[in-house]
Amino acid sequence: MNMITPLAPTIIDGKAEAAALTQQVAAETLALRSQGVIPGLAVVLVGSDPASAIYVRSKVRKTEAAGMKSFSHTLPAETSEEELLTLIRQLNADPEVHGILVQLPLPAHINRDAVLDTISPDKDVDGFHTVNAGKLAVGRTNGLIPCTPAGCLILLKRVISSFAGLHAVIIGCSNIVGRPMGRLLLNEGCTVVMTHLKTRDVAAEARRADILVVAAGHAHLVRKDWVKPGAVVIDVGINRIDTPDGPKITGDVAFDEVAGHAAAITPVPGGVGPMTIACLLKNTLQAARALTDKEASS
């Protein structure tokens, strides 16, 4: 079975793909601006988690670089759930805001599901609202798709010419990556097996995969003997580990072992990560267009 296109690289360059997608979004944003519509993204951060703060700054910077408006709201960690919900309702009603993103994780006293479901499904650029999750589950194409799985699918399509009948295995069943990734691949015609760290003999399941997506949050979980020769491996993991040379970012896959064994693989860093923000911009543009069309028809 020849899944990989002849010119496909062994190492899937997420940085290059993200740059190309961001450039495309910026061009389409410019065209929309010429019609009097400036896509706007509101990012809400509760607390002062350093990693979250860095990620939010990166989102703001890239949003503005793409020609979009950026609205940043940083709230203290002691912000009450009702105060946060009030802000979200205000953003839902703001015509200049087309996308709303609440940075996770939230402080323990705030109900994450209540927050995510208060965001208007039309502005839910993270794709976490139950309405958008439901659309994806039943195969509809008009919802907003979670950014990381959407980015993974774009990368897969760069190296796989046809998904029909391929055996896909997902390790990790979160609502952020694993579950939506499985639904996307099912919609593409794959046979999908969802696994997690409690799955009996997850390595045996992984060895059957033509497509292996790993989002378990466990550094170097997947070794060479977990991967079928010629498989395509997408590593979503981002783990910080200590090495003799200092802290290092690494994935859920033992890259050095697997890279020469798989037909194609994403590195960490430089693989899936850059695609997440690029797909966030893509979702914001999609939301801006849909909301503009809705206003025009009402």
Secondary structure, DSSP 8 states (H G I E B T S, - for coil): ---B-TT--SB--HHHHHHHHHHHHHHHHHHHHTTT---EEEEEEES--HHHHHHHHHHHHHHHHTT-EEEEEEE-TT--HHHHHHHHHHHHH-TT--EEEE-SS--TTS-HHHHHHHS-GGGBTT--SHHHHHHHHTT-SSS---HHHHHHHHHHHHHBS--TT-EEEEE---TTTHHHHHHHHHHTT-EEEEE-TTSTTHHHHHTT-SEEEE--S-TT-B-GGGS-TT-EEEE---EEEEETTEEEEE-SB-HHHHTTTSSEE--SSSSHHHHHHHHHHHHHHHHHHHHHHHHHH-
